[in-house]
Amino acid sequence: MLWFRSINSCCRVMVTQGHFRFNWQPKSQRIYYGTAVDGDGHVIDEVLLLAMLRPRSYTREDVLELHTHGGGVCAQRVLRACIEAGARPARPGEFTLRAFLNGRLDLSQVWTADTHASAMAVDAAPIAAQSCP
């Protein structure tokens, strides 16, 4: 997962409807189709952007997911373009921490989310999932 400082920094990578959309504000709970471009404007891959805006996200913050296809090379190129546009890799547990700090989860839910994410046995995952928010 990546952490963008703002929606506009994500828009440096995402092109929709054939043109750049700086100062574009997506609608929450929507999927947008477009292309990912590098810093020079060269097309890297077709992508889907899922927008989950505050407070209707796991963290109660603006969250954008950028989905690529085409294998590891395309995904790595999109990842590099995102980092060059101002994103950074999220730290382990960062989204759960943000959800806790923003009042979305209580401590027992944080513990359950961690248990679910770190389940090592196939049988353990459904048990942990039953307690997830």
RABEL-V696364 format. One line per field, one symbol per residue. burial: b if it has 16 or more other C-alpha atoms within 10 Angstrom, else e. A space follows every 10 residues. Layout:
BEGIN
burial->???
END
This chain:
BEGIN
burial->ebbbeebbbb bbbbbbeeee eeeeebebee ebbbbbbbee eeebbbbbbb bbbeeebbbb bbbbbbebee eeebbebbbe bbbebbbbee eeeebbbbbb eeebbeeebb bbbebbeebe eeeeeeebee ebe
END
